[in-house]
Amino acid sequence: MTRRDALVRVIDALHAEIAALKANDVVGLERATADKLGWLDQIAALGTGPAGPDLRELADEATRLNETCRIYVNLMAANVRRRLQTLTGEAGGGYRPMLARAYA
């Protein structure tokens, strides 16, 4: 197994993570994340060394995909926060109807 092969597997796992996030597939997300972490451990075990243009390009793609995963997770967290605020009457930036009535 080369660093390049392991990095290609990391990219595959990141694609699987994105697909699982889009589908709200928790089991698939856990599996893809475990795979990704395993391949990252494999890369670390192979050691470091100079990265040629091919390896650098793959690493950049993995970085972009990881950023996409982060954005999906942040959007999901923001949606949950907004729903919780709505349930607690804090929708609209902390608006509380009781306080509004005090000034009416």
Biopython code that builds the backbone (N, CA, C, O; Angstrom):
import numpy as np
from Bio.PDB.StructureBuilder import StructureBuilder

atoms = [
    (1, "MET", "N", (0.858, -1.177, 0.000)),
    (1, "MET", "CA", (0.000, 0.000, 0.000)),
    (1, "MET", "C", (0.903, 1.238, 0.000)),
    (1, "MET", "O", (1.823, 1.346, 0.810)),
    (2, "THR", "N", (0.633, 2.147, -0.896)),
    (2, "THR", "CA", (1.403, 3.389, -0.967)),
    (2, "THR", "C", (0.604, 4.523, -0.336)),
    (2, "THR", "O", (-0.593, 4.392, -0.079)),
    (3, "ARG", "N", (1.289, 5.639, -0.091)),
    (3, "ARG", "CA", (0.581, 6.814, 0.429)),
    (3, "ARG", "C", (-0.493, 7.256, -0.554)),
    (3, "ARG", "O", (-1.578, 7.674, -0.150)),
    (4, "ARG", "N", (-0.191, 7.164, -1.841)),
    (4, "ARG", "CA", (-1.161, 7.556, -2.863)),
    (4, "ARG", "C", (-2.414, 6.677, -2.776)),
    (4, "ARG", "O", (-3.535, 7.185, -2.791)),
    (5, "ASP", "N", (-2.218, 5.360, -2.685)),
    (5, "ASP", "CA", (-3.362, 4.438, -2.592)),
    (5, "ASP", "C", (-4.210, 4.738, -1.357)),
    (5, "ASP", "O", (-5.439, 4.773, -1.432)),
    (6, "ALA", "N", (-3.555, 4.951, -0.236)),
    (6, "ALA", "CA", (-4.287, 5.247, 1.000)),
    (6, "ALA", "C", (-5.023, 6.579, 0.895)),
    (6, "ALA", "O", (-6.137, 6.715, 1.402)),
    (7, "LEU", "N", (-4.411, 7.553, 0.246)),
    (7, "LEU", "CA", (-5.055, 8.854, 0.084)),
    (7, "LEU", "C", (-6.276, 8.757, -0.825)),
    (7, "LEU", "O", (-7.277, 9.434, -0.589)),
    (8, "VAL", "N", (-6.205, 7.929, -1.852)),
    (8, "VAL", "CA", (-7.369, 7.689, -2.716)),
    (8, "VAL", "C", (-8.493, 7.071, -1.888)),
    (8, "VAL", "O", (-9.659, 7.415, -2.079)),
    (9, "ARG", "N", (-8.159, 6.167, -0.975)),
    (9, "ARG", "CA", (-9.172, 5.551, -0.103)),
    (9, "ARG", "C", (-9.776, 6.583, 0.857)),
    (9, "ARG", "O", (-10.968, 6.523, 1.161)),
    (10, "VAL", "N", (-8.958, 7.527, 1.335)),
    (10, "VAL", "CA", (-9.476, 8.612, 2.184)),
    (10, "VAL", "C", (-10.499, 9.418, 1.394)),
    (10, "VAL", "O", (-11.565, 9.753, 1.910)),
    (11, "ILE", "N", (-10.176, 9.727, 0.149)),
    (11, "ILE", "CA", (-11.093, 10.491, -0.703)),
    (11, "ILE", "C", (-12.390, 9.720, -0.917)),
    (11, "ILE", "O", (-13.472, 10.306, -0.874)),
    (12, "ASP", "N", (-12.295, 8.434, -1.144)),
    (12, "ASP", "CA", (-13.501, 7.600, -1.288)),
    (12, "ASP", "C", (-14.348, 7.661, -0.018)),
    (12, "ASP", "O", (-15.571, 7.781, -0.085)),
    (13, "ALA", "N", (-13.693, 7.579, 1.130)),
    (13, "ALA", "CA", (-14.419, 7.632, 2.408)),
    (13, "ALA", "C", (-15.066, 9.005, 2.609)),
    (13, "ALA", "O", (-16.169, 9.091, 3.150)),
    (14, "LEU", "N", (-14.401, 10.066, 2.186)),
    (14, "LEU", "CA", (-14.994, 11.408, 2.301)),
    (14, "LEU", "C", (-16.227, 11.534, 1.408)),
    (14, "LEU", "O", (-17.221, 12.140, 1.809)),
    (15, "HIS", "N", (-16.170, 10.972, 0.209)),
    (15, "HIS", "CA", (-17.366, 10.959, -0.652)),
    (15, "HIS", "C", (-18.504, 10.199, 0.036)),
    (15, "HIS", "O", (-19.659, 10.620, -0.020)),
    (16, "ALA", "N", (-18.176, 9.088, 0.680)),
    (16, "ALA", "CA", (-19.190, 8.306, 1.395)),
    (16, "ALA", "C", (-19.756, 9.096, 2.578)),
    (16, "ALA", "O", (-20.953, 9.025, 2.856)),
    (17, "GLU", "N", (-18.899, 9.847, 3.273)),
    (17, "GLU", "CA", (-19.386, 10.684, 4.373)),
    (17, "GLU", "C", (-20.372, 11.733, 3.869)),
    (17, "GLU", "O", (-21.423, 11.944, 4.476)),
    (18, "ILE", "N", (-20.037, 12.387, 2.766)),
    (18, "ILE", "CA", (-20.931, 13.409, 2.210)),
    (18, "ILE", "C", (-22.264, 12.789, 1.819)),
    (18, "ILE", "O", (-23.317, 13.355, 2.110)),
    (19, "ALA", "N", (-22.232, 11.640, 1.166)),
    (19, "ALA", "CA", (-23.473, 10.959, 0.776)),
    (19, "ALA", "C", (-24.298, 10.598, 2.010)),
    (19, "ALA", "O", (-25.520, 10.753, 2.002)),
    (20, "ALA", "N", (-23.654, 10.125, 3.055)),
    (20, "ALA", "CA", (-24.363, 9.765, 4.287)),
    (20, "ALA", "C", (-24.956, 11.004, 4.959)),
    (20, "ALA", "O", (-26.074, 10.957, 5.472)),
    (21, "LEU", "N", (-24.218, 12.098, 4.957)),
    (21, "LEU", "CA", (-24.741, 13.341, 5.542)),
    (21, "LEU", "C", (-25.974, 13.811, 4.774)),
    (21, "LEU", "O", (-26.968, 14.211, 5.380)),
    (22, "LYS", "N", (-25.915, 13.764, 3.461)),
    (22, "LYS", "CA", (-27.050, 14.194, 2.637)),
    (22, "LYS", "C", (-28.272, 13.321, 2.880)),
    (22, "LYS", "O", (-29.401, 13.812, 2.842)),
    (23, "ALA", "N", (-28.060, 12.032, 3.128)),
    (23, "ALA", "CA", (-29.162, 11.084, 3.306)),
    (23, "ALA", "C", (-29.579, 10.919, 4.770)),
    (23, "ALA", "O", (-30.504, 10.165, 5.072)),
    (24, "ASN", "N", (-28.898, 11.625, 5.676)),
    (24, "ASN", "CA", (-29.136, 11.449, 7.117)),
    (24, "ASN", "C", (-28.973, 9.987, 7.520)),
    (24, "ASN", "O", (-29.740, 9.466, 8.330)),
    (25, "ASP", "N", (-27.980, 9.341, 6.953)),
    (25, "ASP", "CA", (-27.688, 7.926, 7.201)),
    (25, "ASP", "C", (-26.611, 7.833, 8.286)),
    (25, "ASP", "O", (-25.418, 7.905, 7.993)),
    (26, "VAL", "N", (-27.036, 7.676, 9.523)),
    (26, "VAL", "CA", (-26.107, 7.671, 10.653)),
    (26, "VAL", "C", (-25.160, 6.474, 10.592)),
    (26, "VAL", "O", (-23.963, 6.618, 10.839)),
    (27, "VAL", "N", (-25.681, 5.310, 10.269)),
    (27, "VAL", "CA", (-24.846, 4.105, 10.185)),
    (27, "VAL", "C", (-23.809, 4.267, 9.074)),
    (27, "VAL", "O", (-22.637, 3.939, 9.263)),
    (28, "GLY", "N", (-24.234, 4.767, 7.928)),
    (28, "GLY", "CA", (-23.316, 5.002, 6.823)),
    (28, "GLY", "C", (-22.264, 6.035, 7.175)),
    (28, "GLY", "O", (-21.104, 5.902, 6.786)),
    (29, "LEU", "N", (-22.663, 7.067, 7.912)),
    (29, "LEU", "CA", (-21.723, 8.106, 8.335)),
    (29, "LEU", "C", (-20.683, 7.536, 9.293)),
    (29, "LEU", "O", (-19.495, 7.833, 9.175)),
    (30, "GLU", "N", (-21.134, 6.717, 10.240)),
    (30, "GLU", "CA", (-20.192, 6.092, 11.178)),
    (30, "GLU", "C", (-19.201, 5.191, 10.450)),
    (30, "GLU", "O", (-18.009, 5.194, 10.755)),
    (31, "ARG", "N", (-19.696, 4.432, 9.500)),
    (31, "ARG", "CA", (-18.839, 3.520, 8.734)),
    (31, "ARG", "C", (-17.826, 4.310, 7.897)),
    (31, "ARG", "O", (-16.639, 3.983, 7.889)),
    (32, "ALA", "N", (-18.290, 5.344, 7.197)),
    (32, "ALA", "CA", (-17.401, 6.142, 6.349)),
    (32, "ALA", "C", (-16.350, 6.872, 7.184)),
    (32, "ALA", "O", (-15.192, 6.978, 6.779)),
    (33, "THR", "N", (-16.759, 7.373, 8.344)),
    (33, "THR", "CA", (-15.818, 8.076, 9.211)),
    (33, "THR", "C", (-14.766, 7.117, 9.756)),
    (33, "THR", "O", (-13.582, 7.450, 9.806)),
    (34, "ALA", "N", (-15.198, 5.931, 10.162)),
    (34, "ALA", "CA", (-14.237, 4.932, 10.648)),
    (34, "ALA", "C", (-13.260, 4.534, 9.543)),
    (34, "ALA", "O", (-12.063, 4.381, 9.786)),
    (35, "ASP", "N", (-13.782, 4.369, 8.330)),
    (35, "ASP", "CA", (-12.909, 4.039, 7.196)),
    (35, "ASP", "C", (-11.898, 5.155, 6.955)),
    (35, "ASP", "O", (-10.707, 4.899, 6.775)),
    (36, "LYS", "N", (-12.380, 6.382, 6.953)),
    (36, "LYS", "CA", (-11.497, 7.525, 6.719)),
    (36, "LYS", "C", (-10.391, 7.586, 7.765)),
    (36, "LYS", "O", (-9.220, 7.766, 7.431)),
    (37, "LEU", "N", (-10.763, 7.435, 9.018)),
    (37, "LEU", "CA", (-9.765, 7.500, 10.087)),
    (37, "LEU", "C", (-8.761, 6.349, 9.976)),
    (37, "LEU", "O", (-7.574, 6.530, 10.245)),
    (38, "GLY", "N", (-9.239, 5.171, 9.580)),
    (38, "GLY", "CA", (-8.341, 4.035, 9.389)),
    (38, "GLY", "C", (-7.329, 4.295, 8.278)),
    (38, "GLY", "O", (-6.147, 3.982, 8.420)),
    (39, "TRP", "N", (-7.797, 4.866, 7.176)),
    (39, "TRP", "CA", (-6.887, 5.174, 6.071)),
    (39, "TRP", "C", (-5.916, 6.292, 6.441)),
    (39, "TRP", "O", (-4.762, 6.280, 6.014)),
    (40, "LEU", "N", (-6.377, 7.253, 7.230)),
    (40, "LEU", "CA", (-5.463, 8.302, 7.695)),
    (40, "LEU", "C", (-4.385, 7.715, 8.600)),
    (40, "LEU", "O", (-3.226, 8.127, 8.538)),
    (41, "ASP", "N", (-4.764, 6.751, 9.442)),
    (41, "ASP", "CA", (-3.764, 6.057, 10.265)),
    (41, "ASP", "C", (-2.769, 5.302, 9.386)),
    (41, "ASP", "O", (-1.574, 5.266, 9.679)),
    (42, "GLN", "N", (-3.268, 4.703, 8.311)),
    (42, "GLN", "CA", (-2.402, 3.982, 7.380)),
    (42, "GLN", "C", (-1.398, 4.940, 6.736)),
    (42, "GLN", "O", (-0.220, 4.609, 6.598)),
    (43, "ILE", "N", (-1.863, 6.118, 6.346)),
    (43, "ILE", "CA", (-0.964, 7.119, 5.761)),
    (43, "ILE", "C", (0.099, 7.517, 6.772)),
    (43, "ILE", "O", (1.278, 7.620, 6.433)),
    (44, "ALA", "N", (-0.317, 7.741, 8.012)),
    (44, "ALA", "CA", (0.640, 8.121, 9.062)),
    (44, "ALA", "C", (1.670, 7.022, 9.284)),
    (44, "ALA", "O", (2.848, 7.305, 9.506)),
    (45, "ALA", "N", (1.229, 5.766, 9.225)),
    (45, "ALA", "CA", (2.150, 4.643, 9.432)),
    (45, "ALA", "C", (3.168, 4.523, 8.295)),
    (45, "ALA", "O", (4.266, 4.001, 8.485)),
    (46, "LEU", "N", (2.790, 5.010, 7.123)),
    (46, "LEU", "CA", (3.706, 4.948, 5.980)),
    (46, "LEU", "C", (4.791, 6.020, 6.058)),
    (46, "LEU", "O", (5.747, 6.008, 5.283)),
    (47, "GLY", "N", (4.631, 6.931, 6.989)),
    (47, "GLY", "CA", (5.659, 7.955, 7.187)),
    (47, "GLY", "C", (5.472, 9.155, 6.284)),
    (47, "GLY", "O", (4.590, 9.192, 5.426)),
    (48, "THR", "N", (6.322, 10.119, 6.503)),
    (48, "THR", "CA", (6.262, 11.346, 5.720)),
    (48, "THR", "C", (7.410, 11.372, 4.731)),
    (48, "THR", "O", (8.361, 10.598, 4.838)),
    (49, "GLY", "N", (7.312, 12.223, 3.822)),
    (49, "GLY", "CA", (8.348, 12.379, 2.815)),
    (49, "GLY", "C", (7.896, 13.399, 1.806)),
    (49, "GLY", "O", (6.784, 13.917, 1.901)),
    (50, "PRO", "N", (8.724, 13.689, 0.860)),
    (50, "PRO", "CA", (8.338, 14.676, -0.146)),
    (50, "PRO", "C", (7.100, 14.216, -0.914)),
    (50, "PRO", "O", (6.969, 13.046, -1.274)),
    (51, "ALA", "N", (6.219, 15.146, -1.148)),
    (51, "ALA", "CA", (5.000, 14.849, -1.897)),
    (51, "ALA", "C", (5.126, 15.453, -3.286)),
    (51, "ALA", "O", (5.335, 16.656, -3.437)),
    (52, "GLY", "N", (4.997, 14.613, -4.287)),
    (52, "GLY", "CA", (5.036, 15.086, -5.660)),
    (52, "GLY", "C", (3.725, 15.752, -6.026)),
    (52, "GLY", "O", (2.799, 15.796, -5.216)),
    (53, "PRO", "N", (3.643, 16.268, -7.236)),
    (53, "PRO", "CA", (2.427, 16.973, -7.675)),
    (53, "PRO", "C", (1.172, 16.101, -7.609)),
    (53, "PRO", "O", (0.102, 16.593, -7.252)),
    (54, "ASP", "N", (1.287, 14.818, -7.946)),
    (54, "ASP", "CA", (0.139, 13.914, -7.921)),
    (54, "ASP", "C", (-0.398, 13.751, -6.496)),
    (54, "ASP", "O", (-1.605, 13.823, -6.265)),
    (55, "LEU", "N", (0.503, 13.532, -5.560)),
    (55, "LEU", "CA", (0.109, 13.368, -4.160)),
    (55, "LEU", "C", (-0.456, 14.669, -3.595)),
    (55, "LEU", "O", (-1.431, 14.654, -2.843)),
    (56, "ARG", "N", (0.157, 15.788, -3.956)),
    (56, "ARG", "CA", (-0.324, 17.097, -3.492)),
    (56, "ARG", "C", (-1.733, 17.361, -4.009)),
    (56, "ARG", "O", (-2.579, 17.874, -3.277)),
    (57, "GLU", "N", (-1.987, 17.011, -5.275)),
    (57, "GLU", "CA", (-3.317, 17.202, -5.858)),
    (57, "GLU", "C", (-4.369, 16.368, -5.121)),
    (57, "GLU", "O", (-5.471, 16.846, -4.853)),
    (58, "LEU", "N", (-4.025, 15.127, -4.799)),
    (58, "LEU", "CA", (-4.953, 14.269, -4.050)),
    (58, "LEU", "C", (-5.196, 14.817, -2.644)),
    (58, "LEU", "O", (-6.325, 14.796, -2.154)),
    (59, "ALA", "N", (-4.142, 15.302, -2.002)),
    (59, "ALA", "CA", (-4.285, 15.877, -0.663)),
    (59, "ALA", "C", (-5.169, 17.116, -0.709)),
    (59, "ALA", "O", (-5.978, 17.332, 0.194)),
    (60, "ASP", "N", (-5.024, 17.927, -1.743)),
    (60, "ASP", "CA", (-5.874, 19.118, -1.886)),
    (60, "ASP", "C", (-7.336, 18.732, -2.091)),
    (60, "ASP", "O", (-8.236, 19.364, -1.539)),
    (61, "GLU", "N", (-7.565, 17.683, -2.894)),
    (61, "GLU", "CA", (-8.941, 17.213, -3.089)),
    (61, "GLU", "C", (-9.535, 16.710, -1.779)),
    (61, "GLU", "O", (-10.688, 17.003, -1.465)),
    (62, "ALA", "N", (-8.752, 15.955, -1.016)),
    (62, "ALA", "CA", (-9.224, 15.460, 0.283)),
    (62, "ALA", "C", (-9.546, 16.633, 1.212)),
    (62, "ALA", "O", (-10.530, 16.590, 1.949)),
    (63, "THR", "N", (-8.734, 17.655, 1.177)),
    (63, "THR", "CA", (-8.975, 18.836, 2.017)),
    (63, "THR", "C", (-10.282, 19.516, 1.617)),
    (63, "THR", "O", (-11.064, 19.907, 2.483)),
    (64, "ARG", "N", (-10.527, 19.661, 0.316)),
    (64, "ARG", "CA", (-11.779, 20.276, -0.151)),
    (64, "ARG", "C", (-12.992, 19.447, 0.266)),
    (64, "ARG", "O", (-14.004, 19.993, 0.707)),
    (65, "LEU", "N", (-12.883, 18.129, 0.125)),
    (65, "LEU", "CA", (-13.996, 17.266, 0.519)),
    (65, "LEU", "C", (-14.241, 17.322, 2.017)),
    (65, "LEU", "O", (-15.390, 17.324, 2.459)),
    (66, "ASN", "N", (-13.175, 17.368, 2.798)),
    (66, "ASN", "CA", (-13.321, 17.475, 4.249)),
    (66, "ASN", "C", (-14.003, 18.792, 4.614)),
    (66, "ASN", "O", (-14.822, 18.833, 5.531)),
    (67, "GLU", "N", (-13.670, 19.859, 3.905)),
    (67, "GLU", "CA", (-14.317, 21.156, 4.141)),
    (67, "GLU", "C", (-15.805, 21.078, 3.793)),
    (67, "GLU", "O", (-16.637, 21.671, 4.480)),
    (68, "THR", "N", (-16.136, 20.354, 2.738)),
    (68, "THR", "CA", (-17.545, 20.164, 2.381)),
    (68, "THR", "C", (-18.288, 19.432, 3.491)),
    (68, "THR", "O", (-19.412, 19.798, 3.835)),
    (69, "CYS", "N", (-17.667, 18.405, 4.051)),
    (69, "CYS", "CA", (-18.274, 17.688, 5.184)),
    (69, "CYS", "C", (-18.497, 18.632, 6.359)),
    (69, "CYS", "O", (-19.552, 18.598, 6.993)),
    (70, "ARG", "N", (-17.514, 19.469, 6.651)),
    (70, "ARG", "CA", (-17.625, 20.405, 7.763)),
    (70, "ARG", "C", (-18.794, 21.364, 7.542)),
    (70, "ARG", "O", (-19.540, 21.664, 8.474)),
    (71, "ILE", "N", (-18.948, 21.840, 6.313)),
    (71, "ILE", "CA", (-20.037, 22.762, 6.003)),
    (71, "ILE", "C", (-21.388, 22.081, 6.203)),
    (71, "ILE", "O", (-22.296, 22.671, 6.788)),
    (72, "TYR", "N", (-21.531, 20.843, 5.723)),
    (72, "TYR", "CA", (-22.782, 20.102, 5.928)),
    (72, "TYR", "C", (-23.099, 19.958, 7.421)),
    (72, "TYR", "O", (-24.235, 20.181, 7.840)),
    (73, "VAL", "N", (-22.109, 19.592, 8.208)),
    (73, "VAL", "CA", (-22.323, 19.409, 9.644)),
    (73, "VAL", "C", (-22.729, 20.734, 10.284)),
    (73, "VAL", "O", (-23.645, 20.764, 11.105)),
    (74, "ASN", "N", (-22.064, 21.822, 9.920)),
    (74, "ASN", "CA", (-22.415, 23.121, 10.487)),
    (74, "ASN", "C", (-23.823, 23.557, 10.099)),
    (74, "ASN", "O", (-24.537, 24.136, 10.918)),
    (75, "LEU", "N", (-24.234, 23.284, 8.851)),
    (75, "LEU", "CA", (-25.594, 23.607, 8.431)),
    (75, "LEU", "C", (-26.620, 22.795, 9.204)),
    (75, "LEU", "O", (-27.657, 23.317, 9.612)),
    (76, "MET", "N", (-26.327, 21.514, 9.404)),
    (76, "MET", "CA", (-27.242, 20.672, 10.180)),
    (76, "MET", "C", (-27.349, 21.175, 11.613)),
    (76, "MET", "O", (-28.444, 21.205, 12.175)),
    (77, "ALA", "N", (-26.233, 21.569, 12.210)),
    (77, "ALA", "CA", (-26.250, 22.085, 13.583)),
    (77, "ALA", "C", (-27.032, 23.387, 13.655)),
    (77, "ALA", "O", (-27.766, 23.617, 14.617)),
    (78, "ALA", "N", (-26.884, 24.236, 12.653)),
    (78, "ALA", "CA", (-27.628, 25.499, 12.640)),
    (78, "ALA", "C", (-29.129, 25.238, 12.523)),
    (78, "ALA", "O", (-29.930, 25.928, 13.153)),
    (79, "ASN", "N", (-29.512, 24.241, 11.718)),
    (79, "ASN", "CA", (-30.934, 23.901, 11.598)),
    (79, "ASN", "C", (-31.489, 23.394, 12.919)),
    (79, "ASN", "O", (-32.603, 23.754, 13.300)),
    (80, "VAL", "N", (-30.740, 22.577, 13.613)),
    (80, "VAL", "CA", (-31.179, 22.068, 14.915)),
    (80, "VAL", "C", (-31.315, 23.223, 15.901)),
    (80, "VAL", "O", (-32.301, 23.311, 16.633)),
    (81, "ARG", "N", (-30.313, 24.114, 15.916)),
    (81, "ARG", "CA", (-30.370, 25.267, 16.826)),
    (81, "ARG", "C", (-31.611, 26.111, 16.540)),
    (81, "ARG", "O", (-32.303, 26.531, 17.468)),
    (82, "ARG", "N", (-31.898, 26.362, 15.252)),
    (82, "ARG", "CA", (-33.065, 27.163, 14.881)),
    (82, "ARG", "C", (-34.356, 26.475, 15.320)),
    (82, "ARG", "O", (-35.274, 27.135, 15.807)),
    (83, "ARG", "N", (-34.434, 25.157, 15.153)),
    (83, "ARG", "CA", (-35.638, 24.428, 15.569)),
    (83, "ARG", "C", (-35.809, 24.482, 17.087)),
    (83, "ARG", "O", (-36.921, 24.656, 17.585)),
    (84, "LEU", "N", (-34.710, 24.332, 17.813)),
    (84, "LEU", "CA", (-34.789, 24.399, 19.274)),
    (84, "LEU", "C", (-35.201, 25.791, 19.732)),
    (84, "LEU", "O", (-35.974, 25.925, 20.680)),
    (85, "GLN", "N", (-34.700, 26.816, 19.077)),
    (85, "GLN", "CA", (-35.095, 28.184, 19.425)),
    (85, "GLN", "C", (-36.583, 28.397, 19.165)),
    (85, "GLN", "O", (-37.267, 29.066, 19.939)),
    (86, "THR", "N", (-37.077, 27.822, 18.070)),
    (86, "THR", "CA", (-38.502, 27.936, 17.766)),
    (86, "THR", "C", (-39.329, 27.241, 18.836)),
    (86, "THR", "O", (-40.354, 27.767, 19.272)),
    (87, "LEU", "N", (-38.892, 26.068, 19.259)),
    (87, "LEU", "CA", (-39.632, 25.318, 20.282)),
    (87, "LEU", "C", (-39.653, 26.037, 21.619)),
    (87, "LEU", "O", (-40.617, 25.920, 22.375)),
    (88, "THR", "N", (-38.592, 26.782, 21.915)),
    (88, "THR", "CA", (-38.512, 27.462, 23.208)),
    (88, "THR", "C", (-38.979, 28.907, 23.132)),
    (88, "THR", "O", (-38.878, 29.643, 24.113)),
    (89, "GLY", "N", (-39.494, 29.323, 21.965)),
    (89, "GLY", "CA", (-39.989, 30.688, 21.831)),
    (89, "GLY", "C", (-38.878, 31.704, 21.659)),
    (89, "GLY", "O", (-39.101, 32.899, 21.853)),
    (90, "GLU", "N", (-37.699, 31.259, 21.302)),
    (90, "GLU", "CA", (-36.582, 32.178, 21.126)),
    (90, "GLU", "C", (-36.252, 32.399, 19.662)),
    (90, "GLU", "O", (-35.150, 32.847, 19.345)),
    (91, "ALA", "N", (-37.174, 32.098, 18.764)),
    (91, "ALA", "CA", (-36.917, 32.294, 17.336)),
    (91, "ALA", "C", (-36.787, 33.775, 17.039)),
    (91, "ALA", "O", (-37.349, 34.610, 17.748)),
    (92, "GLY", "N", (-36.059, 34.095, 16.009)),
    (92, "GLY", "CA", (-35.915, 35.501, 15.631)),
    (92, "GLY", "C", (-34.878, 36.220, 16.457)),
    (92, "GLY", "O", (-35.046, 37.400, 16.764)),
    (93, "GLY", "N", (-33.809, 35.538, 16.826)),
    (93, "GLY", "CA", (-32.722, 36.201, 17.533)),
    (93, "GLY", "C", (-33.023, 36.485, 18.996)),
    (93, "GLY", "O", (-32.598, 37.509, 19.531)),
    (94, "GLY", "N", (-33.734, 35.607, 19.630)),
    (94, "GLY", "CA", (-33.977, 35.775, 21.057)),
    (94, "GLY", "C", (-35.239, 36.559, 21.388)),
    (94, "GLY", "O", (-35.437, 36.955, 22.536)),
    (95, "TYR", "N", (-36.081, 36.784, 20.409)),
    (95, "TYR", "CA", (-37.349, 37.491, 20.646)),
    (95, "TYR", "C", (-38.189, 36.713, 21.633)),
    (95, "TYR", "O", (-38.388, 35.507, 21.484)),
    (96, "ARG", "N", (-38.677, 37.406, 22.637)),
    (96, "ARG", "CA", (-39.562, 36.780, 23.619)),
    (96, "ARG", "C", (-40.853, 37.582, 23.678)),
    (96, "ARG", "O", (-40.843, 38.754, 24.052)),
    (97, "PRO", "N", (-41.960, 36.956, 23.313)),
    (97, "PRO", "CA", (-43.240, 37.674, 23.275)),
    (97, "PRO", "C", (-43.563, 38.367, 24.587)),
    (97, "PRO", "O", (-44.162, 39.442, 24.564)),
    (98, "MET", "N", (-43.198, 37.808, 25.720)),
    (98, "MET", "CA", (-43.513, 38.400, 27.009)),
    (98, "MET", "C", (-42.834, 39.758, 27.155)),
    (98, "MET", "O", (-43.448, 40.694, 27.668)),
    (99, "LEU", "N", (-41.605, 39.886, 26.725)),
    (99, "LEU", "CA", (-40.899, 41.147, 26.797)),
    (99, "LEU", "C", (-41.514, 42.181, 25.857)),
    (99, "LEU", "O", (-41.564, 43.366, 26.186)),
    (100, "ALA", "N", (-41.970, 41.748, 24.717)),
    (100, "ALA", "CA", (-42.580, 42.660, 23.754)),
    (100, "ALA", "C", (-43.857, 43.248, 24.333)),
    (100, "ALA", "O", (-44.142, 44.424, 24.105)),
    (101, "ARG", "N", (-44.633, 42.468, 25.073)),
    (101, "ARG", "CA", (-45.870, 42.948, 25.677)),
    (101, "ARG", "C", (-45.591, 43.984, 26.771)),
    (101, "ARG", "O", (-46.420, 44.859, 27.023)),
    (102, "ALA", "N", (-44.459, 43.889, 27.403)),
    (102, "ALA", "CA", (-44.126, 44.826, 28.466)),
    (102, "ALA", "C", (-43.972, 46.248, 27.931)),
    (102, "ALA", "O", (-44.169, 47.214, 28.666)),
    (103, "TYR", "N", (-43.621, 46.375, 26.655)),
    (103, "TYR", "CA", (-43.430, 47.689, 26.077)),
    (103, "TYR", "C", (-44.629, 48.168, 25.271)),
    (103, "TYR", "O", (-44.619, 49.287, 24.760)),
    (104, "ALA", "N", (-45.662, 47.339, 25.150)),
    (104, "ALA", "CA", (-46.830, 47.705, 24.342)),
    (104, "ALA", "C", (-47.737, 48.665, 25.069)),
    (104, "ALA", "O", (-48.766, 49.072, 24.529)),
]
sb = StructureBuilder()
sb.init_structure("model")
sb.init_model(0)
sb.init_chain("A")
sb.init_seg("    ")
for serial, (resi, resn, name, xyz) in enumerate(atoms, 1):
    if name == "N":
        sb.init_residue(resn, " ", resi, " ")
    sb.init_atom(name, np.array(xyz, "f"), 0.0, 1.0, " ", f" {name:<3s}", serial, name[0])
structure = sb.get_structure()
